[in-house]
Amino acid sequence: MLTLYGQELRSRLLLGTARYPSPASLEDAVRSSATEVVTVSLRRETAGGKQGGGFFELIRALGVRVLPNTAGCHSVSEAVLTAKMAREVFDTNWIKLEVIGHQDTLQPDVFGLVEAARILSAEGFEVFPYTTDDLVVGEHLVEAGCRVLMPWCAPIGSAKGPQNISALRAMRAHFPDMPLIVDAGIGRPSHATAVMELGFDAVLLNTAVAGAAKPALMASAFARAIDAGRDALEAGMLEPRDFAVPSTPVIGKAVFA
């Protein structure tokens, strides 16, 4: 079981809800993924005068836990205000905290992220920070009150997969008891399997499913890939070797001339 802020979850896949071709395709993907948590951007769904009512009702009808996010926020004040609005709309203290610092890469502003995390944690929020794979930033986020860390493995929507395996491995080793969720950059089910084999606790993704020709089928593929990576980790994987090792032992066996 995956435990996040005291809540036990069976699924280790968290699914975003943006960019689906239709509400029906979103609903099918969520159900096919067996996810128990979906992320929702309050700013995106209420932008341009939209009220977001129909969309929010669809999300509620899915019977999953909502993790609102502060996507699109570029300052501490924006992120804090959006988080407070999301708490009112969705009646939850959970918030996926994003403070974007670079428009092209969508890399988080880690200084603003830590400041916003400290403010929100002090006000009773349970913060899921979208961050880099930097250990020092992670330490500051933990000190600010975060009990989950969500490092990227590549820029949002890039579908590049893990770009710095050493950094991800170091983060897992540095925070052995902290739930770590890879967020952003996953493009293929094999990418999800790879980070789960590193010991990460879950994967959050959106574009790889929403942008697929068949979102529901892709959601199912990711769910199975994540389970496979977790099972492989728990089973105990062989480490790479420099020399061949015969699968059939020859010592003590009869030799036929």
Salt bridges, closest charged atoms under 4 A:
GLU27 OE2 - ARG31 NH2 3.31
GLU36 OE1 - ARG10 NH2 3.72
GLU57 OE2 - ARG60 NH1 3.07
GLU78 OE2 - ARG43 NH2 3.29
GLU98 OE2 - LYS96 NZ 3.06
GLU123 OE1 - LYS84 NZ 3.45
GLU139 OE2 - HIS174 NE2 2.61
GLU143 OE1 - ARG118 NH2 2.44
ASP183 OD2 - LYS96 NZ 3.10
ASP201 OD2 - ARG172 NH1 2.78
GLU234 OE2 - ARG230 NE 3.15
